[in-house]
C-alpha cells in the first residue's frame, strides 16, 4: 500500500488515497484517471471508505449534470430575485 494523490476532473483538485501499485497502474491506463477508475470499479472492490464516499458523490454530480443542473443551480439566497429564465 502506498499513499498517492490523483487529479480529479470532477472535483478539480488532488485526491489522496492509500492504493496498491496495481491500482496505480490501472488508473494511469484510463483516459479519465481516478474519476474513471472510481466510476467503473464495483464498490465492493473499493476497500477504502473514503473512495466509496467519493464515488457516491461523483455519481450524484454526474446525475445532476445529466439532468442539466449545475452543482448549485438550485441554490438561491433568501430575498434574491430569480433569473429571468425562472420567471
C-alpha positions in Angstrom: 0.0 0.0 0.0 1.2 3.5 -0.9 -0.1 7.0 -0.3 -0.9 8.5 -3.7 -2.5 11.7 -4.9 -4.5 11.8 -8.1 -6.0 14.7 -10.0 -9.8 14.6 -10.2 -11.5 16.4 -13.1 -14.8 16.2 -11.2 -13.6 17.9 -8.1 -10.9 20.0 -9.8 -8.4 19.1 -7.1 -6.0 16.4 -5.9 -7.5 13.5 -4.1 -5.3 11.5 -1.7 -5.7 7.7 -1.3 -4.0 4.6 0.0 -3.7 2.4 -3.0 -1.8 -0.7 -4.2 0.7 -0.4 -7.1 -1.5 -2.4 -9.3 -4.3 0.1 -8.8 -1.9 3.0 -9.6 -1.1 1.2 -12.9 -4.8 0.8 -13.7 -5.6 4.4 -13.0 -2.7 5.6 -15.2 -4.1 3.4 -18.1 -7.5 5.1 -18.0 -8.0 8.3 -20.0 -10.2 9.8 -17.2 -7.8 8.8 -14.5 -9.1 8.4 -10.9 -12.6 9.6 -11.9 -13.0 6.8 -14.4 -11.5 4.2 -12.1 -13.8 5.1 -9.2 -16.9 5.1 -11.5 -16.1 1.8 -13.1 -14.8 -0.2 -10.1 -17.5 -2.0 -8.1 -18.0 -0.6 -4.6 -17.2 -3.9 -3.0 -13.7 -3.8 -4.6 -13.0 -0.4 -3.1 -11.6 -1.1 0.3 -11.1 2.5 1.3 -14.2 4.1 2.9 -13.1 7.5 1.5 -13.1 6.1 -2.0 -16.6 4.7 -1.7 -17.9 8.1 -0.4 -16.2 10.0 -3.2 -17.7 7.5 -5.7 -21.2 8.2 -4.4 -20.6 11.9 -4.6 -19.3 11.6 -8.2 -22.4 9.6 -9.2 -24.7 12.3 -7.7 -22.7 15.0 -9.5 -22.9 13.2 -12.8 -26.6 12.7 -12.4 -27.1 16.4 -11.8 -25.1 17.3 -14.9 -27.0 14.8 -17.0 -30.3 16.4 -15.8 -28.9 19.8 -16.9 -28.4 21.1 -13.4 -25.1 22.6 -12.2 -23.7 21.8 -8.8 -25.5 24.7 -7.1 -28.2 25.6 -9.7 -31.0 25.1 -7.2 -29.3 27.4 -4.6 -30.6 30.9 -4.3 -30.1 33.1 -1.2 -33.2 34.3 0.6 -34.5 37.5 -0.8 -32.7 37.3 -4.1 -34.5 38.0 -7.4 -35.0 34.9 -9.7 -33.3 35.0 -13.0 -35.4 35.9 -16.0 -35.4 32.3 -17.2 -37.0 31.3 -13.9 -40.0 33.7 -14.2 
